[in-house]
Amino acid sequence: MPAWLNDAVFYEIYPQSFYDSNGDGIGDINGIIEKLDYVKELGCNAIWLNPVYDSPFMDAGYDVRDYKKVAPRYGTNDDLIRLFKTAHEKGMKILLDLVPGHTSDTHPWFTQAKKAEHSELSNRYIFTKTVWDAPPQYRMMCGICERDGNYMVNYFSSQPALNYGFHEITHPEWQLPCDHPDCLATVEAIKDVMRFWLDKGADGFRVDMADSLVKNDDEKVATAKIWRGVRDMLDKEYPNAAMVSEWCSPERAINNAGFHMDFYLDHAGNGYNRMFRGGDWGAEAAFNPNGCGSLKEFVEEYLPAYEISKNNGYISFMTNNHDMPRVTAYLDKRAIKLVDAFIFTMPGVPFLYYGDEIGMRYQSELVSKEGGFSRTGSRTPMQWCAGKNLGFSTSDEPYLPVDSSKDAPTVENQKDDPDSIFSVIKSVIALRHKYDDLKGNGELELIYENGRIPFAYKRGSMLMLVNPLSSYQTIKTDYRGEKVYSIGSFETVDEGIRLSPQSFVMLKLS
Ligand code: NOJ
């Protein structure tokens, strides 16, 4: 296990929207290099970079055309290597995004595979035997290439699924087993991509749709086996490299597949959702002050997952990511502060989505850009300061428009405001780095009654108390300690600790 993960706090950068250093309207790698000090000062010592590879951008770069080439709009491979180097000099790590489940339909592997003539790449993707064969349970593109066969897609139509084989074979005439040499070759091709960037200085990967490799693999045993092989490779050849999975199943992703971290994602009705997003636009989120939420789903889902995986890896909370509406669409500013204080004091390895530190808003009215659709509103340019494009770009045609409201938050107007989300995030991350008990490995004891809000949690010598509600609340506890940090106020009473409305308190236990 790479030791640096225990104290890692990640910052997710959507490169096209972060900082445009050359005025062409699109964020770039040199822009990220210029802003490394900003990220570091915030307390984040690691970055997850969304895909920066050559791509036709039908899905914002998750449709890779060349895994080994930086998209010219972001810069060159040398720029990316310089980003790794500069980050390392500052004690920071960079994870690239690995997209192993599919490529763009313009990737040379696919342009070769879809030809009628047979080649060594004919099985790199999943084609049926003839175009008349299109089983409805699979998502197929039908009758659109020279080759007599339909091909399976993994996400959008432009993203054909790479062939790692089928665990359960229902159509032997075109489904290959996972140990077929051509499926094993796909695994090797992806390992080759990983080695290519790790050799150049990348610190690891966020793995897109990590559970999607092998088809007809309901229990994900065959998919986990592939990742276990990848983990063995890392342990042997790159022991400091880390992988985080987009999976949201810690037992499978961490214990079985060997990921160092697994994202806690927002899925309808799951624990993450019920905590921060739940119900009708946040009405039933546990952090909503109106009290209609509950901890139940979170406790029942997260705690067993944490217990079962904590000795093998980390569950990663995130403030948001590029796939869902920003939390500002669901909760008020005060509630968001409590959410952030919670996320950055939980075990595991937390991720901060760019712009969440200033409370950037979800821009719901935008026309889809590069396959973003409803996600586009969370992908708008970073808001740095007053002025043209809020400091993102000098271009007249930025990648997406910035927030046009008069009171749009910017780094400039939030950074020194003690009442800002920025101040909370920066302070809490600093405390996480300061106290070992608050880091990734620190123990967790959740203190709650029947899923009721408010709640508290103890991490070694630190006690956190959270009252998301709009009324005064008392948490029953015998613990007493000295205040380290608080949002709102508290007092010690006979039966426990009484918290003011919408408050968060961190105590160092005596
Ligand atoms: C998950 C990524 O986060 C998302 O943005 C992308 O569209 C899909 N996977 C497909 O790669």
Residues whose N, C-alpha, C, O or C-beta is under 5 A from the ligand:
A	BS01	NOJ	D59 Y62 Y155 D208 M209 D323
